Amino acid sequence: MNYRNKMKTISPLLAVAIISCWLINPAIAFQTVAYTHATVETLTEHGQLENATILMKNGKIVEVGVEVTIPDEAKVVSMRGKTIIPGIIESYMVYKRIPQAAQETETVTFGGRTIEIPSTRGFNTGTFDTISDYFYPQSFDFSRLIKSGITTMNLVSDGRGLSVFADSVLNPTPAMVFENKGLLFVKITNETAALDIIRNGLNPRSTRTAPQSGQRREGDSPANRETSGVDATSGEGSSRPATADSNAANLTQALWNDVREGKKSLVVNANNAATVAHLLHLLEKHPKVKVILVATGPNVYESLDAIKGSNISLVLQPGIDTEPYSARKINVAKMAAEREIPFSLSLAVGSSQMAATLDEPLFPVAALVKTGLSRESALTALTLAPARMLGIETNYGSIESGKFANLLVFDGDPLATGSRLNQVIVKGSLIHEN
């Protein structure tokens, strides 16, 4: 039977199923895919390309340009009238678990009554969280992130610990994590105990005065003991073997050593302007330390001149802010760009805002551009800038040969009012279509 006769034997329903499979995930049927006739924001020295082609194979970009030779075996998809940008990289995504399935319960006795309650494994913000040890992707709703165009994220808890890097996938699995040992992160206030977490972590153990028996170092609270060479889970009454405590403490101290030497960045979420000021003062003694500072515009804008020229980069929520105790509007992203301070824009930090703009996720970013921030700076702050902050720019953040094909397809200019996010592509696979 020849090929034409074979095709006649395929039922209409099977044909529809095959076509649907191709549309949902072109990489399943075609390892080589060419998106043609698109406007491409490369975020490289080539800038914006009109009527361009992106050639992808096995989840990576092979070539991008206006004169790309398309192999015979490639599946060709016309993107005429569409604009393609790199996938959004989220620098600070707080990983909060949602309740587990209903059958996972705990028995609780109270007042003589026994009741069943849903079992959750929530983080304790008073301990050091190694996210890779607690990562249960099925217990978290990643769909809202995907619908906003977030293709890669730095997952943290609402406390402190060691993050992980993950790619968005259609069906979350542990395999979505591509870096188990991400960056040290800490959420702090201007209280002494909170600041001591960083102070003790940055000061080598040899420079501290050992306490007398029965005494405690200043600031060495149970909430930050791991930073002073004592694991947070150890202490009086601990059933953990001393060797386990020592190994955990040594591992944590090694992470802080990397931060102190500038080998790895430290992610700090500062909750008010006073905390930012205290942090800057603390960092004066540690010029090598690189900090990714997560802060709102009103809390950081008065410190921009002090941050300029330092090893601090910013993570800002997109949108126009109001100066404290004033009605004056401020564009902090523009102010940071004018001072050449590296910054990224986080859609996830303003989760309520993100939920309100799912169809047009870049609407608040467009407001920054309309009030003075350059288009290139805005798009870079969503893609290449966070990739550089996290140290993954080799494979992420721009559309160029050799990088993963993490792409967003808009039905027009992504920063124009009314432009919708049509498709989210991760490593060459279509994981969301609007």
Solvent accessible surface area in square Angstrom, and as a share of the most:
residue,aa,sasa,rsa
1,M,158,0.70
2,N,89,0.46
3,Y,166,0.63
4,R,179,0.65
5,N,61,0.31
6,K,112,0.47
7,M,96,0.43
8,K,151,0.64
9,T,94,0.55
10,I,52,0.27
11,S,54,0.35
12,P,110,0.69
13,L,151,0.75
14,L,90,0.45
15,A,37,0.28
16,V,93,0.54
17,A,55,0.43
18,I,64,0.33
19,I,91,0.46
20,S,43,0.28
21,C,51,0.30
22,W,83,0.29
23,L,110,0.55
24,I,99,0.50
25,N,30,0.16
26,P,8,0.05
27,A,31,0.24
28,I,110,0.56
29,A,46,0.36
30,F,57,0.24
31,Q,119,0.53
32,T,8,0.05
33,V,4,0.02
34,A,0,0.00
35,Y,4,0.02
36,T,7,0.04
37,H,70,0.31
38,A,1,0.01
39,T,27,0.15
40,V,0,0.00
41,E,13,0.06
42,T,1,0.00
43,L,21,0.10
44,T,26,0.15
45,E,153,0.69
46,H,121,0.54
47,G,30,0.29
48,Q,85,0.38
49,L,33,0.17
50,E,103,0.46
51,N,96,0.49
52,A,0,0.00
53,T,15,0.09
54,I,0,0.00
55,L,9,0.04
56,M,4,0.02
57,K,94,0.40
58,N,100,0.51
59,G,10,0.09
60,K,75,0.32
61,I,4,0.02
62,V,68,0.39
63,E,72,0.32
64,V,31,0.18
65,G,12,0.12
66,V,90,0.51
67,E,157,0.70
68,V,20,0.12
69,T,116,0.68
70,I,57,0.29
71,P,44,0.28
72,D,151,0.78
73,E,114,0.51
74,A,13,0.10
75,K,41,0.17
76,V,84,0.48
77,V,39,0.23
78,S,70,0.45
79,M,7,0.03
80,R,159,0.58
81,G,59,0.57
82,K,61,0.26
83,T,9,0.05
84,I,0,0.00
85,I,1,0.00
86,P,3,0.02
87,G,3,0.03
88,I,0,0.00
89,I,3,0.02
90,E,1,0.00
91,S,2,0.01
92,Y,5,0.02
93,M,7,0.03
94,V,34,0.19
95,Y,0,0.00
96,K,123,0.52
97,R,33,0.12
98,I,76,0.39
99,P,92,0.58
100,Q,30,0.13
101,A,49,0.38
102,A,90,0.69
103,Q,147,0.65
104,E,68,0.31
105,T,60,0.35
106,E,82,0.37
107,T,88,0.51
108,V,55,0.31
109,T,95,0.55
110,F,164,0.68
111,G,76,0.74
112,G,76,0.73
113,R,173,0.63
114,T,88,0.51
115,I,76,0.39
116,E,105,0.47
117,I,69,0.35
118,P,83,0.52
119,S,23,0.15
120,T,68,0.40
121,R,118,0.43
122,G,61,0.58
123,F,43,0.18
124,N,92,0.47
125,T,77,0.45
126,G,29,0.28
127,T,36,0.21
128,F,38,0.16
129,D,2,0.01
130,T,34,0.20
131,I,0,0.00
132,S,40,0.26
133,D,101,0.52
134,Y,90,0.34
135,F,21,0.09
136,Y,86,0.33
137,P,2,0.01
138,Q,126,0.56
139,S,6,0.04
140,F,15,0.06
141,D,64,0.33
142,F,4,0.02
143,S,52,0.33
144,R,71,0.26
145,L,0,0.00
146,I,11,0.05
147,K,83,0.35
148,S,0,0.00
149,G,0,0.00
150,I,0,0.00
151,T,1,0.00
152,T,0,0.00
153,M,0,0.00
154,N,0,0.00
155,L,0,0.00
156,V,0,0.00
157,S,0,0.00
158,D,51,0.27
159,G,8,0.08
160,R,14,0.05
161,G,0,0.00
162,L,10,0.05
163,S,0,0.00
164,V,0,0.00
165,F,8,0.03
166,A,0,0.00
167,D,5,0.03
168,S,0,0.00
169,V,43,0.25
170,L,101,0.50
171,N,111,0.57
172,P,34,0.21
173,T,56,0.33
174,P,88,0.55
175,A,90,0.70
176,M,6,0.03
177,V,25,0.14
178,F,72,0.30
179,E,65,0.29
180,N,89,0.45
181,K,122,0.52
182,G,4,0.04
183,L,7,0.03
184,L,7,0.03
185,F,3,0.01
186,V,2,0.01
187,K,83,0.35
188,I,1,0.01
189,T,44,0.26
190,N,61,0.32
191,E,116,0.52
192,T,88,0.51
193,A,51,0.39
194,A,16,0.13
195,L,9,0.04
196,D,5,0.02
197,I,10,0.05
198,I,0,0.00
199,R,90,0.33
200,N,12,0.06
201,G,0,0.00
202,L,0,0.00
203,N,44,0.23
204,P,45,0.29
205,R,116,0.42
206,S,107,0.69
207,T,94,0.54
208,R,43,0.16
209,T,121,0.71
210,A,72,0.56
211,P,50,0.32
212,Q,125,0.56
213,S,119,0.77
214,G,89,0.85
215,Q,114,0.51
216,R,141,0.52
217,R,66,0.24
218,E,157,0.70
219,G,21,0.21
220,D,12,0.06
221,S,27,0.18
222,P,72,0.45
223,A,41,0.32
224,N,0,0.00
225,R,36,0.13
226,E,1,0.00
227,T,1,0.00
228,S,3,0.02
229,G,11,0.10
230,V,55,0.31
231,D,13,0.07
232,A,17,0.13
233,T,72,0.42
234,S,17,0.11
235,G,34,0.32
236,E,183,0.82
237,G,86,0.82
238,S,42,0.27
239,S,113,0.73
240,R,89,0.33
241,P,87,0.55
242,A,80,0.62
243,T,98,0.57
244,A,31,0.24
245,D,22,0.11
246,S,56,0.36
247,N,100,0.51
248,A,26,0.20
249,A,4,0.03
250,N,82,0.42
251,L,99,0.49
252,T,7,0.04
253,Q,12,0.05
254,A,47,0.37
255,L,30,0.15
256,W,7,0.02
257,N,55,0.28
258,D,46,0.24
259,V,1,0.00
260,R,37,0.13
261,E,86,0.39
262,G,16,0.16
263,K,145,0.62
264,K,86,0.37
265,S,15,0.10
266,L,1,0.00
267,V,1,0.01
268,V,0,0.00
269,N,25,0.13
270,A,3,0.02
271,N,69,0.36
272,N,45,0.23
273,A,45,0.35
274,A,44,0.34
275,T,0,0.00
276,V,0,0.00
277,A,56,0.44
278,H,87,0.39
279,L,0,0.00
280,L,28,0.14
281,H,121,0.54
282,L,16,0.08
283,L,18,0.09
284,E,127,0.57
285,K,165,0.70
286,H,28,0.12
287,P,106,0.67
288,K,118,0.50
289,V,5,0.03
290,K,81,0.34
291,V,1,0.01
292,I,3,0.01
293,L,0,0.00
294,V,4,0.03
295,A,9,0.07
296,T,61,0.35
297,G,5,0.05
298,P,36,0.23
299,N,34,0.17
300,V,0,0.00
301,Y,27,0.10
302,E,137,0.61
303,S,18,0.11
304,L,1,0.00
305,D,101,0.52
306,A,70,0.54
307,I,2,0.01
308,K,115,0.49
309,G,84,0.81
310,S,52,0.34
311,N,69,0.35
312,I,9,0.05
313,S,15,0.10
314,L,0,0.00
315,V,1,0.01
316,L,5,0.02
317,Q,64,0.28
318,P,2,0.01
319,G,17,0.16
320,I,64,0.32
321,D,34,0.18
322,T,54,0.31
323,E,36,0.16
324,P,54,0.34
325,Y,230,0.87
326,S,47,0.31
327,A,93,0.72
328,R,135,0.49
329,K,136,0.58
330,I,6,0.03
331,N,14,0.07
332,V,3,0.02
333,A,3,0.03
334,K,67,0.28
335,M,36,0.16
336,A,0,0.00
337,A,33,0.25
338,E,111,0.50
339,R,57,0.21
340,E,154,0.69
341,I,6,0.03
342,P,79,0.50
343,F,15,0.06
344,S,0,0.00
345,L,3,0.01
346,S,0,0.00
347,L,6,0.03
348,A,11,0.08
349,V,58,0.33
350,G,7,0.07
351,S,53,0.34
352,S,92,0.59
353,Q,52,0.23
354,M,9,0.04
355,A,69,0.53
356,A,86,0.67
357,T,26,0.15
358,L,51,0.25
359,D,69,0.36
360,E,53,0.24
361,P,3,0.02
362,L,2,0.01
363,F,105,0.44
364,P,10,0.06
365,V,0,0.00
366,A,7,0.05
367,A,33,0.26
368,L,2,0.01
369,V,40,0.23
370,K,141,0.60
371,T,71,0.41
372,G,45,0.43
373,L,5,0.02
374,S,58,0.38
375,R,72,0.26
376,E,125,0.56
377,S,33,0.21
378,A,0,0.00
379,L,3,0.01
380,T,29,0.17
381,A,1,0.01
382,L,0,0.00
383,T,1,0.00
384,L,19,0.09
385,A,14,0.11
386,P,0,0.00
387,A,0,0.00
388,R,145,0.53
389,M,21,0.09
390,L,9,0.05
391,G,56,0.54
392,I,20,0.10
393,E,69,0.31
394,T,110,0.64
395,N,51,0.26
396,Y,10,0.04
397,G,7,0.07
398,S,6,0.04
399,I,0,0.00
400,E,61,0.27
401,S,77,0.49
402,G,40,0.38
403,K,15,0.07
404,F,45,0.19
405,A,0,0.00
406,N,11,0.05
407,L,0,0.00
408,L,0,0.00
409,V,1,0.00
410,F,1,0.00
411,D,58,0.30
412,G,20,0.20
413,D,59,0.31
414,P,5,0.03
415,L,12,0.06
416,A,46,0.35
417,T,98,0.57
418,G,42,0.40
419,S,10,0.06
420,R,95,0.35
421,L,3,0.01
422,N,21,0.11
423,Q,30,0.13
424,V,0,0.00
425,I,0,0.00
426,V,8,0.05
427,K,70,0.30
428,G,4,0.03
429,S,25,0.16
430,L,13,0.07
431,I,18,0.09
432,H,40,0.18
433,E,102,0.46
434,N,78,0.40
